[in-house]
């Protein structure tokens, strides 16, 4: 280096340029992963049965927003992220195929939208939704509304 001066070489990528840096909050990654997961056929809901019941209650509150990041946890660094999702799968779908589709969709969505490298996507299947449970859920909601 000239004149004995040391120049600090900073790694450059889509998020870190000569003109400035872009930072992305974990909540952004959570929402993107939640939306990408819900797009996969065979995903009935996100989170556990308890989480689903809590979400059903909060969604009935006037002015409340749907929580698209429920059932998603994220570990994020400056350039990489790891994502865990919890799902309830619809009966009749292959857990293996749904899990693989979730991984593909999350990786594609998060990497394209944020520039972060997705190191891993862990899928935790917490329950299987049976067709007769839909009728039971509707009966419980009607009873709660009365």
Protein Blocks (a to p, Z undefined) as FASTA:
>chain_A
ZZhiacddddddfklcfkbccdddfklmmmmmmmmmmmpghiabgcjfklmmmmmmmmmp
ghiacdfkgoiacdddfkbccddddddddehiafklmmmmmmmmmmmmmmmmnopacfbd
cdddfbdcdfklmmmmmmmmmmmmZZ
